Structure formats: structure tokens, C-alpha cells
């Protein structure tokens, strides 16, 4: 067959690890359903192992992100497809978990918010596609930016990292396939998950590894910023029945002698802010004084009450 193709051939990605065929799933369509589910589940273990191998690189980026937030900057994620959706998901879960400001962790998706539900994968080929978003959020040298691309070749993400660096931000690149570190990238995180059970479907264990890594980044970052006390979510936003109940139970971890009714009463007087309620009770002060004490110690509860 001959002829001139209607458009230029795309780059050959056959060398990318996440595009390889998985030896254990070559007969996937001939397996019974139980065996398919077991094979998929067992393969997910490699996602955890990949994150463990990259732990030190993830930690260094989390420290950089914490430093950015301390000076008034933000952590900004960007990606396309599954990678972009996972970034938006992690960003959206930070305010209810850590009572962070919605603009402190920002998720940007190739194709915009509509791409969260309706695929617009063609947008990932736009190397400068994120430029307008960077203008909108005024990305600058106070910020920390992480581009996310499972296969490590997405033009939208590579271009975003380059543009972020030009704007002075600290830059990181999270991928699930080995690659050379771009010159414009400060932090390189490689989660070597290998071939997928369904060839090229990086929503599988590459997606799992990415979700774990992003959870680790924001959790470690907010721990460093004093948003926890031990393993307790002391800075959560008590905005629904489940979180109000959790806040009351957490309060009683500090003051078990107080009744459930007492804990709810002091939480109400603290405006639903658990950390403030704990300081009010520990220091026998009113809400305004408790808030002032926390401000004086950068919101670190342990620094206030010991």
C-alpha cells in the first residue's frame, strides 16, 4: 500500500516502557473473569514497589513544595488524560483534609475542566497548551510545579515544565517510564511500573503509582507545614457530619475526660476549627487568643501546646 499520509507520522513510542506488552497477559481475552481480576490485582503490587524505590526523590520534591508554600507560593500540578485527572483529584482533596486554601494546591488538566469527564486527549499534543492557564493563575518564582506524564513523552507536559521554568518556578517531572532528565527540570521522579496488563493502559498500575506518589507529596508537604499532630488531622475543615464527628473524636484524643457534648460545644465556639478548639482548651483562652497563638507559631499546634 502506498500514498501520502494525510498528516505527519507521530513519534515512534515503541521504546517507552509503559507501551510494552506484558508477558503474563498475552492471553488476556482467553482467561476467565476470576483470573483476569486476580491478574490485575496482583500486578498492582508493582505500583507500590515503584513508589518505594522512588521515595527519596518524592521526599525531596515534597520538601521543595513545602518551601514554596511557606513563602506564599503554590504547588501546581498539570497533566493530560489519567495523569491530569489524578493531579486535579489530589489538589481537590487538600482543602477538606488539611484546611488549606483552595489555591495552595492547583490541578490543571489539558483540555480544561470539561476533560475531567469527557476525553480530550488530542490536547496533550499542544506543547504550549498550558500558556493561558499559567497567565490566568500568574505562575511565578514562588511556585512549585509538577508535570505528570505516565509515559514521559507528552508534549503538553514537557512544554508546561519548560514554560514553568522560564517563569521562575521550581519544576518537577513525574513519570512511570525511565527517561533522561530535561535540562529545565529540577526534580525527576520516575515510578518504574513497567508494562500494563492491558497494553498501554496507564490508568492501571501506572495510575495507581501516580496516585500514591501524589498523596505522598501533599501529605508529607502538609505534615512539614504543621497541619498534623502525630497522625491526627488537627487542621481538617469540619464541614459535614462525618468531618464534625471526626473532629470531635480527635479533640477527645487530647482531652478524653471531656464528654462528646463538651467537644461539640467547644468546636462550635471555635468556629468549627479543630486546632483552635484544642488550643482554647489546653491554654484556657478564648477563640481570638487561641488563633493569635497559632499565628505566632505558624499554625504549628505542637509548638503551641507541646
C-alpha positions in Angstrom: 0.0 0.0 0.0 1.4 3.4 -0.9 0.4 7.0 -0.8 1.0 10.2 1.1 -0.5 10.2 4.7 -3.0 12.9 5.5 -0.8 14.0 8.4 2.8 13.5 9.5 3.5 10.2 11.3 3.6 10.6 15.1 6.8 9.9 17.0 7.5 6.2 17.5 6.9 5.4 21.2 7.6 1.6 21.0 10.6 2.1 23.2 8.6 3.5 26.1 8.3 1.0 29.0 4.6 1.7 29.6 3.9 0.8 25.9 5.4 -2.7 26.1 3.4 -5.9 26.1 3.0 -7.6 29.5 4.2 -11.3 29.3 1.6 -12.5 31.8 -1.4 -11.1 30.0 -0.8 -12.1 26.3 -3.8 -14.5 26.5 -5.9 -12.0 28.5 -9.1 -12.5 26.4 -8.9 -16.3 26.9 -8.8 -16.0 30.7 -12.0 -16.4 32.8 -13.1 -13.3 34.7 -11.8 -14.5 38.1 -8.3 -14.9 36.6 -8.5 -11.5 34.9 -9.3 -9.8 38.2 -6.6 -11.7 40.1 -4.0 -10.9 37.4 -4.9 -7.2 37.6 -4.9 -7.1 41.4 -1.5 -8.9 41.7 0.0 -6.6 39.1 -0.9 -3.6 41.2 1.7 -4.6 43.8 4.3 -3.4 41.4 2.9 0.1 41.8 3.7 0.2 45.5 7.2 -1.2 44.9 7.8 1.5 42.2 6.8 4.3 44.7 9.1 2.8 47.4 12.1 2.8 45.0 11.4 6.5 44.2 10.8 7.5 47.9 13.8 9.8 48.3 13.0 11.7 45.1 9.4 12.1 46.1 10.5 13.4 49.5 12.9 16.0 48.0 10.1 17.3 45.8 7.7 17.4 48.8 10.3 19.5 50.8 10.5 21.8 47.8 6.8 22.2 47.7 6.6 22.9 51.4 9.2 25.6 51.0 7.2 27.2 48.2 4.0 27.3 50.3 6.0 28.8 53.3 6.9 31.8 51.1 3.3 32.2 49.8 3.7 30.1 46.7 1.6 27.2 45.5 2.0 23.6 44.4 0.7 23.3 40.8 0.1 20.0 39.0 -0.5 19.6 35.3 -1.1 16.6 33.1 -3.2 15.1 30.3 -5.6 12.2 30.4 -5.4 10.0 33.5 -2.3 11.8 34.8 -4.1 15.2 34.6 -7.2 13.8 36.3 -5.2 12.4 39.2 -3.5 15.8 39.7 -6.8 17.5 39.9 -8.1 14.9 42.3 -5.2 15.2 44.7 -5.4 19.0 44.6 -9.2 19.0 45.3 -8.8 16.7 48.3 -6.3 19.0 50.1 -8.8 21.7 51.4 -11.1 19.3 53.3 -8.2 17.2 54.6 -5.8 20.0 55.7 -8.0 23.1 55.7 -5.6 24.5 53.1 -6.7 27.4 50.8 -8.1 26.1 47.5 -5.4 28.0 45.6 -2.5 26.5 47.5 -2.6 23.2 45.5 -3.8 23.7 42.0 -4.6 21.0 39.4 -4.5 21.9 35.7 -5.9 19.5 33.1 -5.1 19.5 29.3 -8.4 20.5 27.8 -9.7 22.2 30.9 -12.2 21.0 33.5 -14.5 19.5 30.9 -11.8 17.0 30.1 -12.3 15.5 33.6 -15.4 13.8 32.3 -15.1 13.9 28.5 -11.8 12.8 27.0 -9.9 15.5 25.0 -6.7 13.6 24.6 -5.8 15.5 21.4 -4.9 18.5 23.6 -1.9 16.7 25.0 0.0 17.2 21.7 -0.1 21.0 22.3 3.4 21.9 23.5 2.4 25.4 24.7 -1.2 24.5 25.5 -0.8 25.5 29.2 0.4 29.0 28.5 -3.0 30.7 29.0 -3.5 28.8 32.3 -0.2 30.0 33.6 -1.2 33.5 32.7 -4.5 33.1 34.4 -3.0 31.8 37.7 0.0 34.1 37.4 2.6 31.3 37.9 5.9 32.8 39.2 9.1 32.1 41.1 7.4 31.5 44.4 5.6 28.4 43.0 6.5 24.7 42.7 5.3 23.0 39.5 4.9 19.2 38.8 4.3 17.9 35.3 2.8 14.4 35.3 3.0 12.1 32.3 3.0 8.3 32.7 4.9 7.6 29.5 7.2 10.7 29.9 6.7 11.9 26.3 3.5 14.1 26.4 4.3 17.4 24.6 1.7 19.3 26.8 3.5 18.3 30.0 7.1 18.7 28.7 6.2 22.1 27.3 4.5 23.0 30.6 7.6 22.2 32.6 9.7 24.3 30.3 7.3 27.3 30.5 7.2 26.9 34.3 10.9 27.1 34.5 11.0 30.2 32.3 8.6 31.8 34.7 11.0 31.0 37.6 9.1 28.2 39.3 10.8 25.2 40.9 10.0 22.3 38.5 9.4 18.6 38.8 8.5 15.8 36.4 6.7 12.6 37.5 6.6 9.7 35.0 6.3 6.0 35.1 8.9 5.2 32.4 12.6 5.8 32.5 13.8 8.9 30.6 16.6 11.5 30.6 16.1 14.5 32.9 15.2 17.6 30.9 17.5 20.5 31.4 14.6 22.6 32.5 13.5 20.1 35.3 14.8 20.5 38.8 13.2 17.3 40.3 12.8 14.0 38.5 10.5 11.3 39.9 10.4 8.0 38.0 8.0 5.3 39.1 9.1 2.3 37.1 5.9 0.4 36.8 6.7 -1.4 33.5 4.2 -2.9 31.1 0.5 -2.9 31.8 -1.8 -5.9 31.8 -3.8 -4.1 29.0 -1.0 -2.8 26.8 -0.5 0.9 27.1 -3.4 1.5 29.5 -1.6 3.6 32.1 -4.9 4.1 34.1 -3.9 0.7 35.6 -0.8 0.3 37.8 0.9 3.5 36.4 -2.2 5.4 37.6 -2.1 3.6 40.9 1.6 4.5 41.4 0.9 8.1 40.4 -2.0 8.4 42.9 0.2 7.0 45.7 3.1 9.4 44.8 0.8 12.5 44.7 -0.8 11.5 48.0 2.7 11.2 49.5 3.8 14.6 48.2 0.8 16.6 49.6 0.6 14.6 52.8 4.4 15.0 53.5 4.2 18.6 52.5 1.4 19.5 54.9 3.0 17.5 57.7 6.1 19.7 57.3 3.8 22.7 57.4 2.3 21.7 60.7 -1.1 20.6 59.5 -1.0 17.4 61.6 -0.2 16.4 65.2 1.2 13.0 65.1 -1.0 11.1 62.7 -4.1 13.2 63.6 -5.8 15.6 61.1 -5.9 18.5 63.5 -6.4 21.1 60.8 -9.3 19.5 59.0 -12.3 21.5 57.9 -15.4 20.2 59.8 -17.9 20.9 57.0 -20.2 17.9 57.1 -21.5 15.3 59.7 -18.7 12.9 59.0 -16.0 15.5 59.5 -17.7 17.1 62.5 -17.8 13.7 64.1 -14.1 13.1 63.3 -13.1 16.5 64.7 -15.0 15.7 67.9 -13.3 12.3 68.3 -9.9 13.8 67.5 -10.5 16.5 70.1 -11.1 13.8 72.7 -7.8 12.2 71.8 -6.3 15.3 73.6 -8.9 15.6 76.3 -10.5 12.2 76.9 -12.1 13.4 80.1 -14.4 15.8 78.1 -17.8 14.4 77.0 -18.9 14.1 73.4 -21.3 17.0 74.1 -18.5 19.2 75.5 -16.3 18.5 72.5 -19.1 19.6 70.1 -19.7 22.7 72.2 -16.1 23.9 72.1 -15.8 23.1 68.4 -18.8 25.3 67.8 -17.3 28.1 69.8 -14.1 27.7 67.8 -15.9 28.2 64.5 -15.5 24.5 63.6 -11.7 24.8 63.7 -10.4 21.8 65.5 -6.9 23.2 66.0 -8.3 26.4 67.5 -10.6 24.3 69.8 -7.6 22.3 71.1 -5.6 25.5 71.9 -8.6 27.1 73.6 -9.0 24.1 75.9 -5.3 23.5 76.5 -4.5 27.1 77.3 -7.8 28.2 78.8 -8.2 31.1 76.4 -10.9 32.4 74.1 -11.0 31.9 70.3 -9.2 35.2 69.4 -6.3 34.4 71.7 -6.1 30.8 70.5 -6.0 32.0 66.9 -3.3 34.6 67.8 -1.2 31.9 69.5 -1.4 29.7 66.4 -0.5 32.6 64.1 2.6 33.3 66.3 3.8 29.7 65.8 2.9 29.5 62.0 -0.1 27.3 62.8 2.0 24.6 64.4 -0.1 23.0 67.1 2.8 21.1 68.7 4.7 24.4 69.0 1.8 25.9 71.0 0.8 23.1 73.3 3.9 20.9 73.3 
